[in-house]
Amino acid sequence: MKTEMARILRAIPGYEERILDLKETLIANLVMISEIPAPTFKEHERRDFII
């Protein structure tokens, strides 16, 4: 159990770096999704953009 926790803790800096690299892409995608109109039961355009 302790070795598993140590392995997870050693991996955290790598995850942080990857998340920071994706930050702008994630924000841009969120903004783009919010620009697509999605009235109730007509969310297919947002779905298609995400997929």
Backbone bond lengths (Angstrom), bond angles and torsions (degrees), N, CA, C in turn:
res aa  C-N    CA-C-N  psi(-1)  N-CA   C-N-CA  omega(-1)  CA-C   N-CA-C  phi
1 M - - - 1.451 - - 1.527 110.78 -
2 K 1.326 117.30 -43.34 1.461 120.83 -179.44 1.529 111.12 -65.43
3 T 1.337 116.72 -38.05 1.466 118.74 179.89 1.525 110.93 -68.25
4 E 1.320 116.44 -35.16 1.471 120.32 177.55 1.531 110.06 -64.73
5 M 1.313 117.06 -43.13 1.463 121.55 179.05 1.528 110.29 -65.04
6 A 1.313 117.02 -40.42 1.461 121.00 178.73 1.533 110.06 -63.47
7 R 1.321 117.29 -39.79 1.460 121.31 178.47 1.523 110.35 -63.66
8 I 1.313 117.57 -42.96 1.461 122.15 178.67 1.526 110.57 -63.22
9 L 1.313 116.74 -45.09 1.464 120.86 -179.92 1.528 111.88 -63.75
10 R 1.320 117.59 -36.43 1.465 120.55 177.85 1.533 110.96 -68.17
11 A 1.315 118.13 -28.59 1.469 121.91 -177.31 1.531 112.79 -79.91
12 I 1.316 118.17 -19.90 1.469 121.47 -174.88 1.527 113.61 -55.33
13 P 1.313 121.04 -47.49 1.481 119.16 179.85 1.536 112.69 -57.42
14 G 1.293 117.54 -35.70 1.469 120.66 177.95 1.514 111.72 -65.76
15 Y 1.323 116.85 -39.82 1.466 120.65 178.15 1.518 110.17 -65.78
16 E 1.308 116.44 -42.41 1.465 120.61 -179.63 1.529 110.05 -60.14
17 E 1.315 116.59 -43.52 1.467 121.00 179.94 1.527 110.90 -63.38
18 R 1.341 116.97 -43.76 1.465 120.33 179.74 1.521 111.50 -64.48
19 I 1.330 116.86 -39.79 1.465 121.03 179.02 1.524 110.45 -64.47
20 L 1.317 117.11 -43.17 1.463 120.19 178.60 1.524 111.23 -63.48
21 D 1.331 117.72 -35.79 1.459 121.17 177.48 1.531 111.57 -64.69
22 L 1.319 116.85 -31.87 1.464 121.50 -177.89 1.530 113.63 -91.97
23 K 1.304 117.19 -4.36 1.460 122.22 -173.13 1.530 112.98 -53.12
24 E 1.317 117.62 -52.50 1.458 120.75 -177.36 1.525 111.68 -65.74
25 T 1.313 117.17 -38.04 1.458 120.48 178.26 1.522 110.40 -64.28
26 L 1.320 116.95 -44.04 1.461 120.52 179.05 1.524 111.43 -62.37
27 I 1.320 117.09 -44.47 1.461 120.64 179.53 1.526 110.21 -63.42
28 A 1.316 117.97 -44.15 1.459 121.31 179.56 1.532 111.16 -61.19
29 N 1.328 116.88 -41.97 1.463 120.26 178.66 1.525 111.62 -65.49
30 L 1.323 117.28 -39.92 1.460 120.20 177.94 1.525 111.48 -63.55
31 V 1.318 116.55 -41.30 1.463 120.34 177.79 1.527 109.73 -64.29
32 M 1.329 117.05 -44.80 1.467 120.84 -179.64 1.522 111.13 -61.31
33 I 1.321 117.00 -43.10 1.466 120.76 178.86 1.523 110.44 -61.36
34 S 1.320 116.91 -40.90 1.465 119.85 -177.60 1.527 111.67 -70.20
35 E 1.329 118.37 -19.68 1.461 121.94 178.70 1.530 112.87 -79.50
36 I 1.316 117.00 -17.96 1.467 120.91 -178.60 1.524 109.02 -84.43
37 P 1.340 117.28 120.53 1.462 119.32 179.37 1.532 110.78 -61.29
38 A 1.321 116.48 142.32 1.461 120.25 -179.37 1.524 110.59 -146.49
39 P 1.336 116.87 73.23 1.460 118.50 174.71 1.530 109.75 -60.69
40 T 1.295 116.51 160.25 1.459 121.38 -178.57 1.525 111.10 -53.03
41 F 1.321 115.52 132.23 1.465 125.36 -179.77 1.527 113.53 67.22
42 K 1.311 118.12 12.59 1.466 121.21 176.78 1.529 109.68 -130.85
43 E 1.320 114.98 42.10 1.460 121.24 -176.94 1.529 112.53 -87.76
44 H 1.332 117.65 9.38 1.466 120.19 -174.22 1.528 113.03 -62.00
45 E 1.333 118.83 -31.31 1.464 119.17 179.07 1.536 110.95 -66.63
46 R 1.319 116.75 -39.27 1.475 119.28 175.82 1.520 110.22 -65.67
47 R 1.309 115.25 -42.93 1.462 119.48 -179.95 1.525 110.02 -59.80
48 D 1.324 116.83 -45.76 1.456 120.82 -179.23 1.530 111.70 -62.77
49 F 1.337 117.27 -37.73 1.462 120.17 178.04 1.526 110.96 -63.94
50 I 1.319 115.60 -42.22 1.476 120.09 -177.57 1.523 110.22 -67.77
51 I 1.297 116.46 -40.88 1.478 120.72 -178.04 1.494 108.32 -76.79
